[in-house]
Amino acid sequence: MENILLEFKNLITEFHTEGTTVRAVNEVSFTLKKGETIGIVGESGSGKSVTSLSAMRLIPSPPGKISGGEIIFHKKDGSATDLLDISEEEMRKFRGNDMAMIFQEPMTSLNPVFTCGNQVMEAIILHQKLSEKDAKELTIKLFEEVQLPSPDRIFNTYPHQISGGQKQRVMIAMAMSCQPSVLIADEPTTALDVTVQKTILELMQKLQKKHDMGIMFITHDLGVIAELADKVVVMYKGNIVEQGSVWDIFTNPKHPYTKGLLACRPPLDKRYTFLPTVSDFMKIDEKGEIIDSGVSVEEFTKELAVPEKDRLVKHKKIYAQKPLMQIKNLKTYFPIRNGFFGGISDHVKAVDDVTFDVYPGETLGLVGESGCGKTTIGRTIIRLEEPTEGKMIYNGVDIGKMNTEELRLFRKDVQIIFQDPYSSLNPRMTIGNAIMEPMQVHGILKNDEQRKKKVEELLTRVSLEPAHFYRYPHEFSGGQRQRIGIARALAVNPKFIICDESVSALDVSVQAQVLNLLNELKEEFGLTYIFISHDLSVVKYMSDRMVVMQEGKIQEMGDADQIYNKPETGYTQKLIDAVPEGKLEDIKKHLESKGIKVD
């Protein structure tokens, strides 16, 4: 028992809303030891984050309430405390000192009106009773430890002045400031580039080793879990459906839900006709009981592999055509304004001399880290950003020279699905009207009655209900909103769709459903895609050809499989190496580095 840090015993957390009670966490039990990392996985709504917030006693009350169970914390001196049985004042002493948490979204967790340094310093002064001078020294030392560039400079910067990865490191520095025994990390790498993600995971492992910390790591990405965790807890609708060592879970998953989660991430070494989803491995009957399909991951995926010769035949057909779109020496620069009169002192070269073609029926993938110019290319093509130089030719016509009327017709042909569907939907408009609006603008069909019928058909096509026509955006989940974005793009019968990070913030199972849907629609409507993402495994799965970008320039371009198997540049290799694949040899290596033998 001397190694145990935290014990969850039959934890129940409920939310009371509108006369109903939802049990978000249902009798959850597991144990965290010193130096151990437990990966908690599951889709959105499975109860992962609620479990971690319960441990910190941060459940908002009302509507939330921890209504049963124990969370026992074992202190360094050997004493044990039930965290659910102490006052809020006593709990405050645990938070920060003994237990710390890194939240999913650092921008909302950091105060925008205080500098990064001041926020970490405040936590140190509060818990460690140090002088301001000593606290500042310690903060800069922590910034060095989490590998922030120019720690002295970042000490005086505000959260909005640094990147997402840097903000996340500030949060880690804050969490580590009092050397806690338990670190809870709630989806800390979800929206980050694979290279930044890799750095942060390595950093957490390094800090764990140094301080013998126990880590609860919450994520929906099993690839990350494979490379980080020692033990895995799989959650579904508030219940633990399976738990065990990372090796056992990955080599021999017992529960159909675990099998579904393992199967639905796009593989890097082969191509499937479609991606498996959780529903391929389990069904839910009328009583809400799980019915196991009884099939293994290996059996199911064996039938899905696409033969290489089929792909070559398809490519021969695609590339025998004339290009549908030609991008020639495209430059998009943004001015940097300084001084009282706002004079231009320099430019940000977001897109810097980029040339490529897109062929009818092709999916061209754009991949690279944040800030490489991927999204700016997409926005420049549809003239949401104006190009500085270069040509963009669509069907033989220069997009840059189009007048207002020509541009309106062009935007009917070329649509964009945005990264965040919530901010691109009007919260005051029903989703039916939001989908119907572009049809009205472009004069598609004779009247609103016909348009409404078409919208209902589109909703059915993207696996939503016709009755959803009258609902508002906030009534849908992230995956459903993404489908609404797809339905709206399809409403004007486009020929060409730019998908801008359209699956980046989704659960792996929902992501698989959306990717399958995009591929089905492509075949059905003869669409052409530019697919933008920082996730190399997703881009490789979706693309015929791939363009690798860095700092506004193209580093490499060619067949997606070739680039993955034989990258020509060090930068592409770095991107590939950073992808957490969840290979068994990587799991074995990670466990053996901790002295854990596997068969």
N, C-alpha and C positions, 0 to 999 in steps of 0.2 A: 504493500500500500504506500510505501514511502515515495514512490515515483509518481503517484497520482496527483494531478493538479486540479482537475475539474470533473465533477460527476453530475450528469443529468439523470434524475430518477423520476420517471413517469410525468414529465413536464406537460402541463395543459395550458395553452394560452388561447383565449377566446376574444372575439370581437362582437359587440352587441350593436346592431344597426337596424333601424326601422322595424323594431319588434321581433327581429330574428337574431339568433345567435350562431355565429360561424366559428367552428373550432379550427383555428389556423395551425395549431400544433397539438397533436393528439397522443398523449402518453409516450413521449419521446425519451429514450434512455440510451446513453453512451458515456464513455469515459475518455478523458484526455490526459496523457502522461507527459512528464518532462521531456523536452527535446523531440516530441512527436508532432507530426502534422496530420490532422484529420481533414480530409476533403469532404465537404457536404455538397452533394449534387442533386439536381432536380430542376424541373421547369419553373418558370415564374408561377407563383401561387402555391408552390409545394410546401412552403413553411420554413425555407432555409434562413431567410433574413429575420423572420419573426423569432426563430430559435436563438439567433445571436443577439437580437435586441432584448430578448427575455433574460439572457445571461447578464447583460449590462443593466438590467432593470430600466430600459428606455422605452418600454411599450407605452404609447400615448393613452392616457386614461382620463375620461372616456375617449373612444369606445372600447379600448382594449383592456384586458384584465388577465393576469396570470392566476388561474383558478385552481391549480393543483400541482402536486409534485414538489421536488426539491432540486436546488442547484447548489451543490456543496463545493466550496473552494478550500483547498488544502494549502495552508500557508507554509512558508519556508521553515518556521519554527515547529512544525508538526501539528499545529492546531487546525481544526476544521470548522468552517462557518457555513450555515445555510443562508445563501444570499437572499432568499425569499423571506427570511425570517428576521431581518434586521431593519433598522430605521433608514430613511432616505439619507440622513446625515452620515450614518455609518457607511452606507453604500458609496457615498461620494469619496470616502477615503480609499475604497477599493478601486474605483474608476481612476484610471491614470496611473496610480501607484502599482497595483497588482495586476490589473486587467486593462487592456487598451484596445481600441477598435479603429480600423481604417475603413472609411465608408466608401460606397460605390462611386459616388459623384463628388469629387473633391471641391468643385466650384461652389456647390451649395453648402459644403461643410466648412469652407474657409470664409472668414468675414471679409467682404470686399473693401471695407474702409480702413482695415489695419494692414500693415506690411506683414509679409510672411514671417519675418524674424520676430516681430512683436507677438505674433500669435503663438509661436512655439515657446518664446520666452515667458509668456503669461502662464502657460501650463507648468513650466519648470518652477517659477516663483511660487505658484499656488501649492504645488505638491512637495517641493524640496526645500522651501524656505531659504533660497539662495539670494545673495545681493544681485542687483541689476547687472553689475559688471560681470560677475561670475556666470550669471544666467546667459548673458550675451555670448560669452566665450564658449559656454557649453553648446549653445544653439549653433554657432558657426562650426564647432567640432562635429555636431550631429549632421549638419548640411554636407560636410566633407564625407562623413561616413555613408550617407545615402547617395554619394557621388553626384551632387549637384554642381554644375559648373559655376565658377566664381562665387563661392558661398557668401563672401562679404557683400557682393552686389545683390544677390538674391535676398539677403537679410533685409535690404531696404526697398525691395520691389513689392508691388501689390499683386494679389493673385491673378488679376486679368492680364498682367504683363508677362506671364510665363506660360509655357505650353502645358498640355494636359498631363504628359508624363512627369514634368517638373512639379506640377501641383500635387500629383500623387506622391512624389518623393517627399515633399514638404509634410504631407499628411503622415507618411511613415516616420519621418523624423519626430513629429509631434507625438505619435503613438509610442515611439521608442525612448522618448526623453526621460522617462522615469524607470527605465529598464523593467518593464512588466514581466510577470511570470507567464501570463497568457496574452497572446495577440489574436484578436478576431479580425479577419480580413474579409469584408463583404464585397465580392465581385470587384476587387481592386484594379483589375486589368482589362475589364470588359471592352471599353471603347478605345483601348490603346493599340498602337501599331505593334506588330509581332516583335520587332526589335526592341522597342521600349518595354514591352511585356516581359521579354526574356531577361532584360537587365533588372527589372523590379523583382522578378521571381528569384534570380540569383542573389540579389541583395537580401531578400527576406531569408533565404537559406543561410547566407553568411551570418546575418544577425542572430538567427536561431542558434547556430552552432556556438557563436560567441557567448550568448547569454543563457543557453540551455532552455530556451523558451518552448512552450507548447503553443502550436498554431492551429486555430480553426479557420480553414480556408473555404470560403463559400463561392461556388461558381457553377455555371451550367456547361462549362467546357471540359469534357473528360480528358482531352489532350493535355491540358494544364495539370489536372489532377494526377495524371499518370506520371508526370515528371517531378511532382512536388510532394505528393501525399504518401504516408505510410499506411494509413487506414482510410477506408471510404464508407461514408454513410449516404445511402440513396433515399431521398424523400419523395413522396408522392401524396398530394392532397393532405398534408399535415402529418402523415404517418411515415415511419421508417419501414421501407419494404425490404431492404437488404442492407447488411453491413458486414464488413470483413476487411482483411488485408487487401491492399491495392493489387497485389499479385493474383489473389483468388478471384477478386471481382472482375479483373480484366481477362483472366484465362478461363474462368468458369462461372459466368454470371448465372444466377439461379432464377431471378425474377424476370418476367417478360418485359417489365418497364426498363430495367437495367439493360437488357439486351437491345431494346429499341434505342435507348440513349447512346449505346456504344456503336450501333450500326449507322446512325443517321448523319455522322460527320463525313463530309466529302473525303474519300481516300485520295492520297497523293500518288500512289503507285499504280492505280488502274482507273478506268472509267466505267460508270454504271449507266444503264439505260434510264434509271431513275434512282433517287436516293431513298433508302428505306426510312420509314417513320415509326413512331411508337405504335401507331394503330396496326402496323403489319405484324406485330408480335403479341398484341393484346386487344381485346374488345371489352366494352363495359355493357353488362346486361341491364334490363329494366330496373332491377333492384340496386344497381350501382356496384354490383360484384364484378371483379376482374376475371375475364376468361382468357386463359393462356392459349395461344395458337399452337404451342408445343414445338415450334421450329427454332433451331439454333441460328446464331448470326452467320456462321460459316455456310450452312445449308441455304439460307435465304439469299445471301449475297453472291453465292457461286453462280446462280442463274442470271445475274444482272450484268456481268462484265461485258463490255462492248469489244468485239474483236477489232484488232488494229486495221485489218484490211477494209472493214466497213467504214471506218473513219477516213481512210485514205480515198476511198471511192467518193465519199461525200465531199471531201476537200477538193478533189479534182473538179467536181461539178461546180463548186462555189467559185473557185479561183480561175475558172475558164471564162467568167463573166467580166463585163466592164465594172469598175468600181462605182458604188452608189454614192459614196462621199470621198472627196479628196481633201486632205488637210496639207497645205504647202507652206513651209517656213513660218508657221504661226507663232506670233509673239503677243503676249498679253502682259503688259507692265502696269503696276499700280504706283502712282506718285507718292513719295514721302514728303509731307509738308512740315516745315519748321518755321519758327520765328513768328513774330507778331502778325505779320501780313500773310502768313501761310504760304510763303514761297516754296517752290519745289526744290528740295536739296538733293534728292536721289530717287531711284525707282526700285520697287520690288519686282524682280523678273519672275513672275509666277509661272508663265509659260514662255520658254526661251528657244525659239527656232525649232519647232516641232513639225515633223512631216510624217504622215501615214495615210493609207487608204483603208476604206471599209467596203466590203463586197456585199451584194444582196444575199440575205440568208445567213450571214456570218454573225458570230458573237466575238467581238474584239474586246479583250480584257485590258484594262488599264490598272496597273498595280504599282505601289510604292508607299513610302511612309507619308504621314501627315505633312502637308506643306510642300509636296513634290509637284503640285500643279494638276493633279488628276481632275479634281472637281472644277477647277477654273477652265480646263479644256471643254468639259461638258457644258458649262454655263456660257462659254464664249461661242460654241457652235450654235446655240439657239439665241444668241445675241442678248443674253441677260447681262453679260459683260461685253464691252466693245473691244475688238482686237486692236492691238497697237500696229501690227504689221502682219503681212501674210495673206494667204487666200484660203477660203473654205468653199469648196465647190460641191453642191448637191444636185445630182441629176443634170450636170452640165451648167448649172446657174451659180454665180458667185453670191454666197449668202451675205457677205459684207456690203454688197451694193444693192441689196433688196430695198425697195421702198416699203411704206407701211402696209399696203395691201398685199404685196408679194410676201412680206414677212408673216402676215397673218395666215396666209395659205400654207406657207412653209411650216409654221408651228402646228398646223393641223396634221401634217405628214410626220413631223419629228416631235415626239413628246419626251418629257423627262419625269422619272420617278425619283422624288427627293429622298434624302437620307432620313429625315425626321418627318414622318407623315402627319404628326400632330400639329407641328407649326405650319405645315403647308395646307391644312384644312381649316376653314373658317369655323370657329367654335359655336357661332350663332346660327349656322346653317345645317339643316339635316344632311346626312351623307347622300341621300337620294338627290337632293337639290344640288349638292356640290359636284356630283358626277354628271348631272344633267346640264349644269351651267355651260361648260365648253361646247356641248351639243347645240345649245341655243345660240351661242356666239357664232358658231360656224354654220348655222342653218341646216344642221343634220336632221332629217325627217321633217314631216309636214307640221306637226303640232306637238304640244307637251304631253298629250295622251300617249302618242306613239313613242315619244322619248322616254316616258315613265316605264312603259313596257320593256323598252330596250335596256334601261337601267336595271330593272328587275332581272332580266336575263343575264346581264353582266355580273350582278351580285351572286346569282346562282353559280355562274362560271368560276368565280373566285372563291367558291365554298362558303358564301354567306347566304343569309335568308332574304327572300324578297321583302319580308316584313321589316327588315332592317332599314328600308328606305326612309322611314320617319324618325330614326334615331339620330342622336348627335355624336360627334367624334369622341367626347369624353366617356361615352358608354361602351367603348370598345377597348380590347387589349391592344398591345403594340403590334402583334402579328396580324390582328384583324384590320388595324388602321393601315398597315402596309398593303393589305389586299385591296382596301378601298382606294389607295393611291394607284394601284395597278389597274383597277376597274376604271378609274377616272382617266388614266392615260389611254385606255383602250376605247373609251367612249367615242372618240372622234375618228375611229378607224385609221390609226397611224400606220406608217410603213417602217418607221425607224424609232426605237426607244432607247434613251440614255438612262441606264439604271445607276444612280449615284449613291453608293454605299447603302443600297436599299435593304440589305439584310444584316447590317453590322451589329445592331443592338438586339437582335432576336435570339431567343433560345435555340439551341441546335436543332430541336425537333421541329419548331415552327419555321426555322430557317430552311430546313430540308423541304418542308411543304411549299414554301414560297419559291424556292429554286426549281422544284418540280413543276410548279404552276407556270413559271416563266418559260421553261423549256416546252411545256405542252402548248402554250399560247403561241410560241414561236413557230411550232410546226403547223398549228391550226390556221394561223393568220398570215403565214409567210413573212414573219417579222425579221428585222435586222437589229442587233443590239450593240451598244457600247456598254460594257459592264465594268463599273468602277468600284474597286474595293482595296483595302489594305491587307485583306486576308488572302494570302497566296493560295491556300488550299481551295477556297471558294472560287477564285478567279481561274485557277487551273481547271477545276471541274467544269465550269461554265463555258470556257473560251475555246475557240478554234485556234486563234492566234493571241499572243500576249505582248503587251508593250510595258516594259519596266521603266519607271520614271524616277529621277532623283533631281531635286533642286531645279525643276522646270525643264529639264532636258531628258531626252530618251537615252537610256543606257543600253537597252537591248530590245530587240523586236524579232518575233518569229513564231513558229509553231509552239503552242503552249507546252506540249509534252517534251519537245526537244529542249526548250529553255529550262524546264525543271530537271531533266535528266543530265543535260550538258550545258550548264550556264557558262556564258563567255566572260562575264565580268565578276569581280570580287564582290560588288554590291549585291548582285542577284544571288550569289552564293550565300551572302550574309542573311538575306531575306529568307532563303530556303532553310538555312540552318536554324533560324529563329522560330520556325513553325513547330509548335508542340504536337507531334504526331501520335503520341501514345503508343509507340512501338514497344513490344515486350522486352527487347534488349535494353531500351532506355530505362524501363521500370526496374529491370534487374540491376543495371548499373547504379541507379539511384539508391536502391535498397542496400546493395552491397557496400556502397560508400558509408552507409550508416551501421555497417556490421550485421545486417540482416541477411541471412542465407535463404535462397529460394531454390526449389527443385525444378 
